[in-house]
Structures are given as structure tokens and as C-alpha cells.
């Protein structure tokens, strides 16, 4: 039921929406004869709104009303303030900062995307036993300023404690010097009661160390890259100013702000003086690990500082822990990057002059996000913004809310989030209403793209991001990856048309289901005809091209087999280092394991050289990086100007980790029926997974001890599971119902354990074992970097390593020793 809003927006008679302007303080007093039975405050505004009542802040939300597509949807926060209303005089008000509505957004340095001045909307509903009285924002309010001076999402907040009016939010305050307010024209039809999880202070981190830099600066290291701000407690002289400058990284012993671009990310606090003062900003947030502190009186102590972690207050639902500390850190980094980028809107980064709701980033990471947290309310609200802007503009914006100066043309992975995100949420939560609510938006996008196809059914024209941030793309052209961008687009269309057809069928829209099924068949046939040989070899020989064709179900069984072999060979030739961008990275490990190349998938996952999943971990990363080499091996920052250290998209591999290492997959939407099938590899000896589904918590724990496998699984009431026992000698599959189940068994003696590799082994024999080939090529490349070795060619079947060395000029005794050692190590229980 839609609420009828009865008030009006108000704004000061003078502007407070220009760069550097202070926040506006708005207040009024009112009398009540008796405390109400119930009192409810509804509040929102254009800008960031902090509500006050009778001397205190109302509620624990921060950065309200968050960021939505304000012209279509402006969230109203609702607070129960029954216990705060007293008989007699009362005072209600708010501080309104610039936020997303007025401050600059985007790298184009533009302001006033929604308004050029702050505005407040307020309803205070007082319910008595015999009546209801409603107080609304109107001309009885007064407007002034206080301690909050300049404030900006990107640049930070300045607060002068000397200017904060004591008691401004209490009855009896003299506001005669404050100015009048006037009504502000804003359509009440945009208002809706907030549905997304509110943004809150979630956690506090103590400093891990306080550093003195080579230049003599004081830097507080909180040990973790976060989104939020710093709270500090200090005592000093009146008028002294403390400056906090935030950064993600230090280079050469000093904070490095290159990853911030033009965002100042600087807070300043001017002391009132005389007593102990505690302060934190309220109208900005930063992405940071390090804070440079200037102007601190005396010596800075750890107890004086806390980093306040701020993001949407989502419920955690997924956990994974393994025997490999590097993988655990990779998983933790993905979790932190998600947290840091869910500040109301699912953004690309929390630190620089961007922080936009990029659709491609979210689309790539959505399955991981839905496993890790309950994202239904946050992403449900975001999808409503997307649909509203799509309907108004005729396209799905690349960023939602859309503040770009140019229209967004339809693109794969970005725009098609309109289809794939509702489908992902439906698969995770099992709620058909998610599909029903998004259906018009989904169908509009698919029909729009259908109209752009060429006569063969290919999406062969128009701008595409392609395999964005392929590590081999030119630094100044992240869309210029190896994989043909229209191949990427046509492959993704194969996926989304099938999702659309399935959605129509689930919702009983039979005519639409026939339309979209025919379209899905048309685009798949077009892809097969254009890009794939009948045996399964793609015209584009990249890991991304093969990963898309394999995981999107485009190939038949025989084609899939060859494609998997080619992909495995491709990742081996790349030294198991990453060769994929946004389009391919979430899928490449799946493509390998789906086609029987689990060992190669683990080798790709566990590689530590640059670029790789674990390279950032070895460099001390605590979040996922935007680029594989955002920090180069020599410790310098990638100079591209696009080097965020907090981007979750490339952490999408954790979805594969949940399903393959942890072993959990939903067979039916919402985990009513599930598959439990851990697939050990990569030297892992144990793993533990927990996932809180709509039916209850699933727990999976497995371990390898000597030659024994143990598996324990707990599934909730009302669900069933198909359990594939890992490494079982008979490949046993067991069907179980709710409860806790245990299995323990001996491994079958493996012939592979007797595999012995020596210098007399042929290249083909070694290449047939992923781990042995990896060890062999690593040892060889340490002496001859960049010289390729081919284990697939016809000569490899007969050429021994010893023979090969006869053709290698300068084959030293050290090289021979290293190769022998590598082959010996790979012989010990190496899988065939």
C-alpha cells in the first residue's frame, strides 16, 4: 500500500548547495499536552539527512537517505520516537549535508545532478488514544548553520567545533538569528518508505600501528582497507585544526593518494578547546587503510583512533575456510570488497572520484554477493532504480543511478544485468516474485537487443566493453582485450535469452516464453555458425572465448570436450597466470572443471605470479584490486589512472570456490534441493563451508587425512540433497534428507601415485599431467623467461626432456638440476 504524504519540502532562503558551503541546520519547536501512545518520525531530503529530536540524533542510520534514482524514487526513513516525546515543549530538526544530491559525482567533476540546494521533508506523526496529530516540515522551521562546514562525498568533511550552536536541537534554543525557510518544489510521488537495508556503522577497527614516515608525518595503519571514516578523541587548544588524509596504500614509506585521483578524501576538525573532544564525520565516507594525521597535539596514541566501518547493514549468509591461508585471504578480500562497495549502492570502488553503481561490476560478482550476504533488499531497491531509469530513458544505464553525461548503449555484461541479476537472485532465494517484479525491465532489454541483431542473428555492431581489463589490453584502452568484443556480446546474449525464456515460462507467460525460446535458439545457432567449428574449436583462441562458450551451454557434448582441452592447454601455456578480464574471469575456473580439468582450475586459482588471483594477496592486499597489477611487483602503483585497490568484480572466483571447494550448489531455486559435491585439489586437506539459506543453515566439512576422506553435511528441515562423495573409489552418489550426515572411507589406491617423471620422460607425458607440466615449465622459465614450451605438438609425443636439452643453447648444469628436482617433486603422488 502506497503511503499518502501530506507535507512539503523546505529549504533555506539562501543557498547552501555550492561547493564549500556549510551544511544547513533546520529546526522547530512544538508543544504536546501529553506523551503520545506512539510517535513516528518519517524523514528524508535532498542531501544527507541526520535527524535530531530533543537533544539527540534519531536512529542509528548514517548517510541517509542513501543514493537512489532521486527523480524517480526518494527513500523515506521511519523511526519510532515514542519514548523521546515529552509533555510540554519539544524540538525537532535535522542537519542536511550535500551528499550525492548536490556534491560532485563522477570523474567529469560535475555537481548538482539532482538539486542545487538542500531540502528537507519531515512528518512527525503523534498517535493518541483518541486522535492523531501530524507535524510536517513547513514555514514554521528556521534554518541556520553550525559546526559542519564544507562537506563532500569525495573530498571529506570540515567541522569547526567553535561554531556548533549548543542546544540547537533542544527546546528553548534562541533561533531568532536563524533565517526563514521556504517551500521547495519536489514531487511527493517520488517518496517511498525505505526498503533497502540501512547504511550503518557496522564495526570498529583499532590501529595495528602508528608510523612515523621518512618525511616525519604521522600515519595510522588500521591493517584493513575499508569504507567509512575515523573517530578520534583529543584534547588541545581552541582553534587548533587536526587534518586527516586517507589513503589505500603507502609507497616509499609515505601515503600514496594516486588511487584516489582527484578525491581529496581529507577531513578537518577545529577544536573547541578546553576539554576532551570526540569527533567523527557524518556527511562523507572514505575508502582507506592508512590515515595521515597532521596537527595532532602531542604524540598520537592508538587508543585515540578508531576506524569506523560503514556500509549497508546486510545479514551475512556465507562463509568458507580452507587449509590454504592464501585462499582464505583471497576469500576475505572478496568479502571486504563487497562490504566496502555496498554503501547503499553496489559501486565499483569506495575511494576515488567515481564510486558509481557500475552494472558490469555487479553482474560479474552477483552470484558471489548473493551467497555471502542477504542482498534481496539492497539489490531489489537498486533494480527498481534501474527499471525506472530504463523506462524513462529507453536504455539500461551503465551506472545506476545514472549520472553520466552520455547515453548508455546496450552492452553485454553491463546492460544485461537487467536480466541476469534478477535470475541470479531467483536462483539463490527461490522467490518467483523477484522475477515478476523485474519482468518488464528484463523483457524490454531483451527485445531491444533483438532489434539490434544482424541478419544472421548476431549482436555484431555497436559499442561493447568486451572482456574489460584483460591484462593484455593496452593500459589506455581497457576495453581492447584479446577476445573479440562482439563474440563476447553474442555469447552473453545466448545466456540472457535463455534466462529470459525460462523466466517467462516460470511466470506462466506462455506466449512470451515461445518468443524468447525461439530467440535463444536463433542467437545460439548464429554463434555456432559464426564462431565455432563443428568439433568445438573457436575462431578466437582465448581463454575468455572458450570459458563463455563452455559455461553458457552453447556447445554440444563433443564440442565441449574439445573446447575444454583447448582451454586447458591455453591456461597451461599462459603459465596458469590470468589472461581474462571482467567477462571471462568469473567463468574460467568453471569452464575448466566442467570439462574435466579440475587440476588446471586449481593451478590457475593457486598461481601467485603476476597476474593471478593470489598475486595481490602475496603483495599484502586486504581487498580485491581493479587491475591484476594495480600494484606492480616493484611496489609502484600502476600508472594508468585507473587503479583502485578495492573493486570486487575480479573476486568473482569465490563463487566457484563456494561450489567446488565448499561443495554446495542449488539444484532447485532457494536450495530446496541441493548438490553437495566438494572437489578436493590443489593440495588442500580440508575445507568448511556454511551457508544460511531460506530454509536454514547448510554446513559442509571435509578433510583428507593420509589415505582417508571424511565428509560431514548438515542440511535444514524440508530440504533434500544429492551428495557426491569426494574422491570415493566407486564415485558414490547418495540422496539424503534433512539432518546431519557423516561419511568416512579409504581412498582407492591410485595408479597416478606411481607416476614417475624423469629427464627421459617425453614432453607429451609430462604435459599430460597438469601439476607436472606446471612444475617443469616453471623451472624452465626461471632460466629462459619468455621461451615457450609446447607439450601438445606431434614432436612432444616422442621428444624426451633430455633430447630437448640438446637443442637448448646454454643448457647449464643448474638448469638440469632444477628440471630434475621439479620432475621428482611432481612424481610424488601426482594426479594423472
N, C-alpha and C positions, 0 to 999 in steps of 0.2 A: 504494500500500500504506500503510495507516494504521500509524503507529508506536505501539508499546506503551510508555506512560510509566510509570515504576516509582517515582518519587519522591513527595514531598509538598510542599505549600506550607507555608512557615513565615512567622511574623510575630513582632514583639517582644511581650513580655508586657505592655508598656504601649503605649497607642495613640500613633501619630504621624500620624493621619489627619485631625485637626481643623484648622480654619483657623489659619494662623500656625505650625503645628507644623513642626519641622525634618524634613529627610529622614532616613531611617534607613540606617545603615551596618551591613551584615551580613558576617560573615567566619568562616572556619575554616581550620585548617592540616591538612595531611596529608603523609604520607611515601610516597615511592616508592623502591624499591631500584635501579631502573634507568630511564632515559628510555624512554617507550613508543615503539612503532613509529608509532602515530598517537594523537593526543589530540583529542577533540571536546567542545566545551562547548555544551550546549543550555540556553538561559536565557530566562525570561520572568517576568512578575509582574503584580500589580495595582498600578498606578502606573507611573512611568517608571523604567526599569532601566538602570543603567550598570554593566556587568560589569568586574571587576578580577581580575587574576591576577599574582602575584609582582611587585608593584610598578608595574603599569601598567594602563591601560584596554585592554580586549579589543575589537578590531574598530574600525571607523570609523562604525558606525551611531550615530545620535542619536535621542532621543525614542522609543526602543524600549520596548515592543513596538508602537508606533503605536496607533491607535484603531480597534478593530473592535467588533462587537457582542459584548462580552466574555462575556455569559452563554451565548452560543452558540458563539463562536469566539475563542480567545485565541492569538495568534501566538507561536510559539517561534522565537527566533533561534538559528542554528547557526554556531559559529565553529571553525575549525581552529586549535588552540592547541598543536600538536605541538612546535613549537620553543620554547615557553615553559615546558614542564615540565622540571624538573631532578631529577637523582638526589638524594635526601635530602629536606629539608624544603621544602614549598611552601605557598602561601596563596592561597585563592580567596575571592571575595566580590563584593559589589555595593552600590551606593548606590541607594536606591529613593525617588524623589520622588513627589509627589501626582498630577500629570498629569491625564488625563481620568477615571481611575477614581475618584479621591477629590475632586478640586478642583471648584469651581463651574463649571457649564456652563449656557449659555443665559441669556437676559435675565431669567428668573424668579429668578435668584440662588440656585439650589438646588445642594447638594453631595451627595456620597456616592451618586451614581447607581448605582454598582456595588459599592462596598465602603466601610466606614468606617475601614479601617486598611490599611497597606501589606502586601503579601505577595510572597514570592519563591519561584520554582520554578527549580531548577537540577539539571542532570545533567552530570557530567564523566565521559566515557567514555574509559578508557585501554586501548588495544588493544596487546597484546604478541604476540610470535610464537606463544606457546602458550596465551594466555588473554586474557580481557577483564575488566577491573575497572571498576565504576561507582560513583562517589561522587555522592550526591544530597543535596539540601537536607533537613536533618533537625535533631534536637535538639542535634547537636554544634556548630551555629553559635552565635555570640554576636552581640548587637545593641548598637549604640551610636549616637552622633550625631557630627557633625563640623562643617565649615565651612558646609555648605548648611543654611541656616535656613529661614525661610518660603519657599515656592516654589509658584507657581501659573501655570497656562497663561495666564490673563487678566491677572494682576496683577504678574507678574515674580518675580524671584529675589533673595534676600538671602544674601550669603556673607560670613562673618567668618573671615578667614584666620588669626586668632589661635586659633581653635577647631578648626582642621583637624589631626587627630592624625597626626603624622609616622609614616610606615611602617605605617599600619594594614592595608595590603593586601600586606605582606611577611611572610615567616615570622619568628618571633621577637618580634613585637609583643606587648606585655603587654595583653591584653584582659580582665584579671581584674575591672576595674571596670565592664565592659560587662554587660548583662543577658542573661538566658537568652531563648531563643525558644520558641515553641510552634507546634504544627501549626495550619494554617488550613484550614477546610473549603471546598474548591473542587473542582468535578467535573473530573477529569482528562480526561473525554471532550470537553471544550471545547478542549483543546490541539491545535494543528495546526502543522506546520512552515511557517514563513512563506513565502508565495508572492509577495507584492507586492514591488515594488522598495523597498529600504530607504530610510529618510529619512537623508540625509547632509548634511554641509557641501559645497555644490556650487561656490561661488565666493566670492571676497572682493572687496569694493569699497573703494577708498581714498576719503577725503573729497574733495569737489570744492572745499569752502571751509569755513572756521571763522568763524562770525559772532559779533559782539557785539551783542545786541539793544538796543532803546531802554531796557529796564529794567536793562541791564547783565548779562544772562545770556549764557553761552557756549553756542552751538548749533553742532553739527557737521552739515553738509549732505552726504549721500552721493550726491546727484544722482539717485537712483532709489528708487522705492517698492518695498520688498522684504518678504519674510518671513524672519525669522531673528533675529540678535542682534548685539551689538557685542563685539569682543575689544579689550582695551586693555592697554597696557604702561605702568607708572607706578612712581615711587619717591617715598615720602613717609613721614610719621611713623606710628608704631604707633598704631592706634586711629582714625586719620582715616578718614572714610567718603566715598566717591565715589558720587554718585547719578546715574543715567542715566534720563531720562524721554523716552519715544519718542512720535513724532507723525508723521502723514502730511503735514501741511500747516502753513504759517505764515500768519498773518493779522496785519496791522498790525505786522509786524516781530517777532512773538513766535510760539512754537509754539502751535498750536491743537489741543486734545485733544477737541473736541466729537465728532469722528467715532469716538472710542473709547468713547463712552458711559461706563459705569461701570468699564471695564477700566483699572486703574491703569497697566499697561504700564511699570512702573518697576523697575529693577534697582539694588541697592545692594551695594557692596563695601567691607568694612572691612579696612584694610591690616594685614598682619603687621608691616611696617616694617623698615627697615634695609637692604633690598636691592631690586633691581629685581623687580617682580612683574607677571606677565601673567595675565589672568583673562578668562573668558567664561562666561556661564551655560550650564547643561545641561538644566534642567528647566522651561524656558519658551520661548516664541518670541513675536516681536512683528511687527506689520505697520507699517513706518515708512520714512520717508526722512530725517527730522530727529531728532537726539538732543540734548536739553538736558542739559548736564553741570554738575553742582554739586559743589563740594568738591575740585576738581582742584588739586593743589599746583603753584603757579606758573602759567605760561602753557601752555595746551593747544596741542600741535603736531599737524599732520596725521599724521605718522609714528606717533603713539601710538595711532591708532584704525584699525580695520578693521570694516566691516560684513560679517558672515558670512551669505551667502545659504543658506537651509536649505529643502529640500523633498525629495519622493520622487525618487530618482535614476533618472528615466526617460531613455530614449535619445531624443534629438532626431531627428525624421524629416522635418520640413517647413520650407521657407524660401521667402520671396517678397520680391523687391526691385523697386521700380518707379522711374520717373523723377520721381515726385512725393514730395518729402520728407515732406509731411504724411501721406500714405498709408503711407509706410514707418514713421512714428512710430505711427500707429494700429495697424499690424500688430505692431510691437514691444510696444505697450501690451497687446495681447491676449495675446501670448506671456508677458510678465511677469506678468500677472494669473493666467494659468493656472499658471505656476510657483509663484507665491505662495500659490495656493489648493489645490495638490496636496501638502499636508503630511500624507501618509498617507491622508487622507480628502479627496475633492473637495468643498471647502467653499465657502460664499458669500463669505467675507471672512476675512482673517488678523489683523485688528487689534482689533476691538471685543469686547464681551461676548456673542459669538454663535459664529462660526466653526463652523457646523454643516453637515452634509452634505446641504444642500437639494437635493432631487431635481429641482426645476424648473430651477434654475440649470444643473445638469449636462446635463439633457436638451436645453436650448436650445443649449448650447455643444458637445455631444458630437462632431458631425462635425468641427468645428474642432480639438478636442482630439486626436482620432484621427489627423488629418493632421499636426499639429505634433509629436506625441510618440508613442512606442510605449506605449500605455496599457493594453495587454492584462492585465498582471499587477495593476496597481493597481485598475483598474475591474473586472477579473474577481473579485478578492477582495471588492470592495465589493458587487458583485452577489450574491455568496454571503451577505453580511451581510443584504442586502435580502431575499433569499429566505427566510433563516432567521427574520427578524422577521416577514415576511409570513405564514409558515406558523404561527408561534406566536400572532400577534395577530389574524389574519384580515383584514388590510389592508396595503397598501403604505404605510409611513410617509412623511410629507412630508420628514423628515430621517432619514438613515441614517448611523451608528447613531441610534436613536430615543431621545431624552431629553426629549421633550415631555410635558407633564403631561396632555394630552388626546389622545384617539384621532384618527387622520387618516382622514377620509372620502375615498373615491375621487375624484380630481380629474384633469382633463386637464392635460397637460404636466408635472405633478408626478408623480402616482402612475403614469402610463403610461410612465414611464422604464423600468419593468419589461419593457416590450415594445420600445420604440424604441431603448434603449441596446444591448441585445444585437443588434438588427437593424443598427444603425449599425456596431458592431464587426465583425459578419459581413461587411458590405459593404466595410469598409476592409481587413480581413485575410484574407477568403476562407476562414475556418475554420468548418466546419459544427459543430464541437464546441462553439463558443460558443453556438450556438442550442440544441444538445442539452442543455447544462448548465443553461441558463436556462429551458428549455421549460415545466416545471411551473409556475414562477412566472409566466411570460408568460400561459399559458393560464388560470391561476387568476384573474389580474386581469381578463382579457377576459370570462370567464364571470361574474365578479362584477358588472361593469358591465352586461353583457347583462341581468342580472336587475333592474337599476335603470331600464331604459328604459320610457318610457310606451307606451301602446297604439299609438302611431304609429311607434315605433322611435327616438324622440328621447331624448337624455340631457338631460331638461328640468327636473330637480329636484336638490336637494342643493347643498351649498356648492361654489363654484368660485372659483379665483383669477382667472380670466378673463385679460384682457390686462394682467397685473400691471405696475404702474409706467408705464402710459400717461401721457405728460407732461401730459395734460389732466385726469387723475384728481385728485380733491381731495387735498391734501397729507396729510390724516389718514386717507385711505382709498385706499391704492394699488391695491386691487382694484376700485375704482369707475371703471374706464375707460369709454370711449365705446362699445365693442363689447359687445354682449350676451354675458354670460359663458356662457350655455348654447349660444349659437351657436358660441362658441369650443370648448366641450366636445364638441359634436356633430361639429364639423369635425375635431378631433383624433381622435375615435373612428373617423371614416372612414379616417384614415391607419393607426391602430394595428390595426384589424380586418383591413385588407389585409395589413399586415406579419405579422399572426398567421397568416392563411391561407397566405401564401407560406412562412412558416416551417414550418408543418405539412406542406406539400407537399414542401419540400426534404428534410425528415427522413423522408419516406415514411409519414407518418401520414394515410392517405387519408381515414379516417372523420372525423378532426378537420378536415382540410382542407375537406371538404364542409361541415361545420358552420360553420366560420369564414368560408368564402366566402359562404355564404348570409347570415350575419350582416353581413358587409361590404356586400353588396348591399342588405340591409334598411336599414342606417343611412344609406347614401348616398342611397337613394331617399327616405328620411324627410327628409334635409337638403334635397334638391332641392325636395321638395314644400312644405317649411315656409319656406325662406329665400331661394329663387331663382326669379325669373321664367323663363319658357321661353326668353327671349332672353339671359339671363345677368346681369340686374341683381339685386343683393342687397337684401333689405329693410333691411339695416343698411349704410348708406353710409359705412363706414370703411375706411381703408387695410388694417387688420388683417383685417377680414372678407373683403375681396377677395383679399388675399395668401393666406389659408388656402384659400379655395375654388379658387384657381388652382393653387397648388403641390401641393395634396393630391389632384389629379386628380379632383375632384368634378364638374367641368363637362365638357360635350361641346365639340367644336371650335368651334362657332358661339358658344356661350355664353362660351367662353374669350376669344374675340376681343373681344366687347363688354365683358366684365369687365376685360380689360386696358386698354381705352380709358378706362373709368370710373376705374380705379385711377390711370392716368397723369394724368388730369385732377385727381384728388384730391390727388396729391402736388404737382402744379403749384400748385393753389390754396393749399396749405399753405406755399408759398414754398420747396419742397424741404427743409423742415425736418421733423424726425422727429415723427410723430404716432402711433407704435406703441409697445407695451411688450414684455414678455418673449415673448408669443405671436406677435406679428406681426413684430418687428424681424428675427429670423433669416431671414425669408422674403420680405420686401417687395421687396428688390432682385431676387431670383429671379423673383418674380411679374411684375415689370416686364420683365425681359429675356426671360422665356419667352414673353411676348405681344408681342414686337417693339418694346419701349420701352426699348432699351438706353440711349439718350441720357438719358431721365428717371432711369434707375437710376444712371447716373454723376453726374447733377446732385444726386441725393439723397445719394450717397456723398460728394461733394466739398463739400457745403454746410458753411460754417463758423459760421453764426449759431446761437444757442441756441434750441431744442435741435437738435443734429445730431451725426453721427458724429465730425466733426472739431472741433467746438467745444471739447471738453476738451483736444484737442491744442493748440489756439491759446491755451489757458489754462495751458499748461505741464505737462499731465498726463503721467505716465510709466506709468500703468496705466489700466485701464478703470474708469469710475465706476459706482456703483449707480444713481444718478439722472442723467438728462441734464444737470441743473443742480445737481449736488452742490455745485459752487462757482458762484455766480452771477456775472454779468458785472461786478458792482461789487466782486468779490473776497471777498464774505462767503459763509459756508457755509450751505447750505440748512438752515433751522431745523427740519426735520421730525423730527429724531432718528433718521433712517434714511438716512445719507448717507456710506456707505463710499466711499472713493476707490480701492477695489481689489476689484472684482466683475467676473468675466469674462463674465457672461451677455450683456450688450449688445454685447460684442465678437464675437458670433457671425457678424457680416457678413464676417469674414475667410474663412469657408468659401466664400462667393460670390466673394470676391477670388481665392482659390486656383483656382476652377473657371473664372472668367470673365476675369480679368486674366492670371493664370498660365496658364490654359487646360487644366487637367488634370481629367478625370473618369473614374472607373472604370465601364466598361460591364459588365464581369463582376466579381464579388466578388474583391477582392485584386489588382486591376489585371492579371489575366491578359490581358484585352483592354480597351483604354482608348481614350478620345477625347482628342485634343489639338486644342483649338479656342479659342485666345485671341481675345478680342473687344475690340480696342482702342477707346478712347473717352475722354472727359473730358480731352482734351489730352495724354494720356500718349504718350510717344515710345518707351519701351522698358520691358521687364519681364523678370525672370529668376526662374524657379521651379525648386526642387529638391524631390524627394520620394523618400524611401527606402522602397520597397515591400518586400513579402516576397520578390519576385523580384530585387530590386536597385534601383539608383537611376534615377529618371526625371529628365531635365533638359529644360527648355524655355526658350528665349530668343528674344524677338522685338524688332524695332526698326523704327521708321518714320524714314526719312531723306529729306527732300524729298518726292519722289513715289514712293519705293521702299519696299517691305516686305521684311524679311528674317526668316526663321524657321529656327531650328535646334532639333532634338529628338533626344534620346538615350533609347532605351528598352532595358531589360535583356533578356538571353537568355531565350527561352521565352515571350516576350510579343509581342503584336501591337497595332497602334494604327490608329485611324481618324483621319486628320488633315484638319481643315477649315482650309484656308489662309485666314488673316485678310485681309479686305478684297480678296480676289482678284477680278479682273474677271469671271471665269467661275464664281465660287463653287466652286472646285475642291475635291473631296474625294479624298484619296489613302489607300490602305491600305498600311501598311508593317510589316515585321517588325523584329526586334532590330537595334540598331546606331545610328549617328549619321547623321542626315539633314539636308540643307540645302535651303532654297528661297529664292529671291530673285526678285522680279518688280516690274514697274511697276504703279502704281495706274491704274485706268481713270479717264479724265477725268470728273469729277463735275459733273453739271448743278447740283448744290447749291452748287458753288463760285461760280456766277454769281448766286446768290440775293442780292438787294439789298433791304434793308428801309429804309423812309423814313417820314416822318410821314404820307405818303399811302397807306401800306400799311394794310390793314384789320386789325382786331384778330384776326379769324379767320386771316388769312395769317400773322401773327406767332405766334399760338398754335399753329399747325401745326408750328412749329419749336421744339423744347424749349429749345434754348440761347438763341434769340432772345427767346422769351417770358420766360425767366428774367431775362435782362438788362433787358428792358423793364419787367417788374413790379418788379424791384429798384430801378430808377431812379425809378419812380413812387412806390413805398412810402417812399423816403427823404424825399419831400416830403409824402406823405399816408399816414402809417403806419396800418394797420388798415383802409384803404378797399379793398374787394375789386375785382378786375378779372376779368371773365368773358369768356374767348375762345371759349366753346362755344355761347353763346346765338345765336338766329337773327339778332339785330341785329348781332352781331360779324362776320357774313359780309359786311356792306355798310358798316359804320361804320369810317371811317378814324381814325387817331390824331388827325389834325388836327380832324376833326369832333368826336371825343370831347372834345378840349380845350375846345371851345366850351361844353360843359356842365359844365366843372370850374371852380367859382368860385375865383378867385385863382390861376389858372394863370400862373405867373411866367415871365419870360424864362429864368431859371435852370432851371426845370423843363423847358422846351422844349429848352434846350441839352443837359441831361442825357439826355433821351429820345433826342434826335438822336444823341448820342455813343454811347449804348447800342446803338441800332439799327445804326449804322455799324459798330461793333465786331462785332456779331453777323452782319453781312453778309459778313464776310471768311472764306469757306470754310465757312460754317455748314452743317451737315448738314440735308438736307431732312426 
